[in-house]
Amino acid sequence: MHDSRLSRVVRIVCLLFVLPLTPTPPVRAQEQVRYGDAAVQVADLYTAGSGTPVLVLLTGGGWIRDDTALARPWASTVQAAGVTVLVPHYTLGAPDAARADIVQAVSFAAQLPSRGRLTLGGHSAGAHLAATVGLDPPRDLDGLLLLSGIYDLPGAVQDGGMAAWLVQQALGDDPAAWQAQSPLARVHTAAPPTWMVHGATDREVSPERATTFATRLRDAGTLVSLSLLRDADHMELPYIVLRQHRRELLQFLNTGQLPAGS
C-alpha cells in the first residue's frame, strides 16, 4: 500500500509538470543559483529581463518530493511571457525548515536588479507553504498565487484520500501537529493580495476547504479572489490556468489586479 501510494504521488507530480503546452522558446536559458548557504538552498532561475515581475514558484510533491526540473515547461512559458521565475528547492518533511528556506528565497528574489512586483506562488503542498509564509509575509512580498492548495490539514485527513496520506507521511499522526501547520489556523492579520485557484472537481483536495480558507482570509482583511475552475482537477489545474486564464495570470503578476472570483 505504501509503495502504491508513493508511486501515485510521483505520477501526480510528473503529470502536473509535463502536461502539454504550446511550445514556447525561452527568453534566456535557465540557470541554477544559490539563494543561501545551506546545501538545499539552490534554485532554478528563469530570467525574463530587467524590470520584469518576479514569481517565486514552489513545486508540490506532498512535502516529501522535490524536483524543480519538472516545473520547467510551466516556468519557461511564463518566462517567455515576460515574468522572471525562481523555482527553489526547500527542505522536505519539515515544514518549519521549509518555510525558513522559502523566506530566504523570497529575500534573494527581492534583490534581483530592477525587478517588478514580487509574487510567491505554489501548487498543492507548495501552495500550502506559500500560504503559511504569506500569512507572516516578508517585507517585499507583493502577492500570493495559490494553486490547488492544502489549507486545512486536519480537514484533509478527515476527507481521506491522497492528501490525508501525504499529511500523515510528512507530519506523522499527531492532530496537534496538523493543526499547527494549517494555514487556516494561522490567519490572524491580512496577507498580501491573494489569488486562489482551485479545481471544482479536485478529487485530491476538497474545493470546499479552499472556499473556507478564502473566507477566513477575507474576514481578516486580505484582498482575495477565489477562482473555482469547472472541470479542473488537481493535476491539470496549473496548465489550465496557463491555457485558459493566461491574461488574468499575467495581469495579476504584473499589476496585482485580482480577477473576479467567488
C-alpha positions in Angstrom: 0.0 0.0 0.0 2.8 2.4 0.9 4.6 1.7 -2.4 1.5 2.1 -4.5 0.6 5.5 -2.8 4.1 6.8 -3.2 4.0 5.7 -6.9 0.8 7.7 -7.2 2.5 10.8 -5.7 5.3 10.5 -8.3 2.8 10.1 -11.1 0.8 13.1 -9.9 3.8 15.3 -9.7 5.2 14.2 -13.1 1.8 14.6 -14.8 1.4 18.1 -13.3 4.5 19.4 -15.0 4.6 17.5 -18.3 1.1 18.1 -19.5 1.4 19.5 -23.0 1.7 23.2 -23.7 2.2 25.1 -26.9 6.0 25.1 -27.3 7.4 28.5 -26.4 11.1 29.2 -26.7 12.7 30.5 -23.5 13.8 34.1 -23.4 17.0 33.0 -21.7 18.4 29.7 -20.7 17.5 28.5 -17.2 20.4 28.9 -14.7 21.0 27.4 -11.3 21.6 29.9 -8.5 22.2 29.8 -4.7 19.8 31.7 -2.6 21.5 30.8 0.7 24.4 28.9 2.3 22.6 25.7 3.2 23.1 22.7 0.9 19.4 22.7 -0.1 19.2 26.4 -0.8 19.6 26.3 -4.6 17.1 27.3 -7.2 16.4 27.3 -10.9 16.2 30.9 -12.2 14.3 31.8 -15.5 15.2 35.4 -16.1 12.9 37.4 -18.3 14.9 40.6 -18.3 15.3 43.8 -16.3 12.2 45.4 -14.9 10.0 42.3 -15.2 7.8 40.9 -12.4 9.2 38.0 -10.4 7.4 34.8 -9.3 8.9 32.6 -6.7 7.2 29.2 -7.6 7.1 26.3 -5.1 6.5 22.9 -6.6 4.3 20.4 -4.9 5.0 16.8 -4.1 3.3 16.4 -0.7 6.3 17.8 1.3 8.2 14.6 0.6 9.3 15.0 -3.1 11.2 17.8 -4.6 12.2 18.0 -8.3 12.3 21.6 -9.6 13.2 20.4 -13.1 9.6 19.2 -13.5 8.4 22.8 -13.3 10.5 23.7 -16.4 7.7 23.7 -19.1 5.4 25.9 -16.9 8.2 28.2 -15.8 9.6 28.6 -19.3 6.2 29.5 -20.7 5.7 32.2 -18.0 9.2 33.4 -18.6 8.6 33.8 -22.3 5.5 35.9 -21.4 7.7 38.4 -19.5 7.9 37.1 -16.0 11.1 36.1 -14.2 10.6 32.8 -12.3 12.6 31.4 -9.4 11.9 27.8 -8.5 13.7 27.0 -5.2 14.5 23.6 -3.6 13.4 23.5 0.0 13.8 21.2 3.0 11.5 18.2 2.8 9.5 16.6 5.6 9.9 19.6 7.9 7.5 22.5 7.1 9.2 24.9 9.6 12.6 24.4 8.0 11.0 24.6 4.5 9.4 28.0 5.4 12.7 29.3 6.5 14.2 28.3 3.2 11.3 30.0 1.3 11.7 33.2 3.2 15.4 33.2 2.2 14.4 32.5 -1.4 12.0 35.4 -1.4 14.7 37.7 0.0 17.0 36.6 -2.8 14.3 37.3 -5.4 13.6 40.7 -3.8 17.2 41.7 -4.6 17.1 40.9 -8.3 18.1 44.0 -10.1 15.4 46.4 -11.4 12.6 43.9 -10.7 8.9 44.5 -10.9 6.3 43.1 -8.5 7.2 40.1 -6.4 4.8 37.2 -6.0 5.1 34.0 -4.1 3.2 31.1 -5.5 2.9 27.3 -5.4 0.8 24.3 -6.2 -0.6 21.8 -3.8 1.9 21.3 -0.9 3.8 24.2 -2.5 0.7 26.4 -2.1 0.4 25.3 1.5 3.9 26.5 2.2 3.4 29.7 0.2 0.2 30.4 2.2 2.0 29.9 5.6 4.8 32.2 4.5 2.3 34.8 3.2 0.5 34.9 6.5 3.6 36.3 8.1 4.9 37.9 4.9 8.5 39.0 4.1 8.6 42.8 3.8 9.0 42.9 0.0 6.2 40.4 -0.9 3.5 41.9 -3.1 1.1 39.0 -3.7 0.3 35.3 -3.4 -0.7 32.9 -6.1 -2.1 29.7 -4.6 -3.0 26.8 -6.9 -4.9 23.7 -5.5 -3.5 24.3 -2.0 -3.9 22.3 1.1 -5.0 24.8 3.7 -6.7 22.7 6.4 -4.6 19.7 7.3 -6.9 18.2 9.9 -9.7 18.6 7.4 -7.6 16.9 4.6 -7.0 13.9 6.9 -10.7 13.8 7.7 -11.6 13.9 4.0 -9.3 10.9 3.3 -7.6 10.1 0.1 -4.1 11.1 -1.2 -4.0 14.4 0.7 -4.7 12.6 4.0 -1.9 10.1 3.4 0.6 12.8 2.5 -0.2 14.9 5.6 0.5 11.8 7.7 3.6 10.8 5.8 5.1 14.3 6.3 3.8 15.2 9.7 3.0 12.0 11.5 -0.2 11.1 13.3 -0.5 13.9 15.8 -3.6 16.0 15.1 -2.0 18.9 17.1 0.9 19.0 14.5 -1.6 19.0 11.6 -3.5 21.9 13.2 -0.3 23.9 13.9 0.9 23.6 10.3 -2.5 24.6 8.8 -2.7 27.9 7.1 -6.4 28.0 8.1 -5.3 28.2 11.8 -2.7 30.8 11.1 -4.9 33.6 9.7 -4.7 36.5 12.2 -4.0 39.5 10.1 -4.2 40.4 6.4 -1.9 38.7 3.9 -0.8 40.3 0.6 -3.4 40.3 -2.2 -4.1 36.7 -2.9 -5.4 34.8 -6.0 -6.5 31.3 -5.1 -7.3 28.9 -8.0 -8.8 25.5 -7.3 -10.4 22.8 -9.4 -14.2 22.5 -8.8 -13.7 18.7 -9.5 -10.5 18.3 -7.5 -10.7 14.8 -6.0 -7.4 15.1 -4.1 -8.0 18.3 -2.1 -11.6 19.5 -1.4 -12.6 22.8 -3.1 -14.9 23.4 -0.1 -11.8 23.6 2.1 -10.3 26.2 -0.3 -13.6 28.2 0.0 -13.4 28.2 3.8 -9.8 29.4 3.7 -10.7 32.2 1.2 -13.5 33.3 3.5 -11.1 33.3 6.5 -8.6 35.4 4.6 -11.3 37.9 3.5 -12.6 38.2 7.1 -9.0 39.1 8.2 -8.8 41.9 5.7 -6.9 40.2 2.8 -7.8 41.2 -0.7 -8.6 37.7 -2.1 -10.1 36.2 -5.2 -11.0 32.5 -5.4 -11.5 31.1 -8.9 -13.1 27.6 -8.9 -12.4 26.2 -12.3 -15.0 23.9 -13.7 -13.7 20.5 -14.9 -10.2 21.2 -13.5 -8.8 18.5 -11.3 -5.7 18.6 -9.0 -3.1 17.6 -11.6 -4.3 19.7 -14.5 -5.1 23.0 -12.9 -1.7 24.8 -13.3 -1.8 24.2 -17.1 -5.5 25.1 -17.3 -4.6 28.4 -15.7 -1.9 28.9 -18.4 -4.1 27.9 -21.3 -7.4 29.5 -20.3 -6.5 32.2 -17.9 -3.2 33.5 -19.1 -4.3 37.1 -19.4 -5.6 37.1 -15.8 -2.4 35.4 -14.6 -0.1 37.9 -16.3 -2.2 40.8 -15.2 -2.0 39.7 -11.5 1.8 39.1 -11.7 2.4 42.4 -13.4 0.0 44.7 -11.6 -1.5 42.9 -8.7 -5.0 43.2 -10.1 -7.1 40.3 -8.9 -9.5 38.6 -11.3 -13.2 38.4 -10.5 -13.9 35.3 -8.3 -16.3 33.9 -5.9 
